[in-house]
Amino acid sequence: MSFTNDKLLANVFYQMRARCNQPKNKDFPRYGGRGIAVSPYWNTAKEFANWAYKNGWKPGLTIDRINNNKDYSPENCTFVSRHAQSWNRHDNTKLPNGMLFREYFEKAKNGNDISYKLAISRYGRGWSAYDAVTRPKRIYPS
């Protein structure tokens, strides 16, 4: 089985390898540059495709390393939605209680019109997580 007809999965495979093996790739410093490699088990597209199809690959999913300090390997990877992966970014802020700020934001915003960008900016300037997410935007008179 290979993904000759599945261009989306082929892109996942080639982008994963590029991040780890090509120093000119814009993401190399965060992957190959810090020692993250692709398992020798996935040296060929066919091996990767076989694993992917058996482990839940569907269009719209991205490959995710369970432990971000370990290599891309069958034991350390899964497929998740882009939304789920956004909570697993290297730059996601952890709150003192261990919860990710992005997760807190999703739960606490409670329908207000605060954007994530504004909330994380407020938190970075010393606001409490609660205030950063729940205080309304300032309305300036026109």
Secondary structure by P-SEA (a helix, b strand, c coil): ccccccaaaaaaaaaaaaacccccccccccccccccccccccccaaaaaaaaaaccccccbbbbccccccccccccbbbbcaaaaaaaccccccccccccaaaaaaaccccccccaaaaaaaaaaccccccccccccccccc
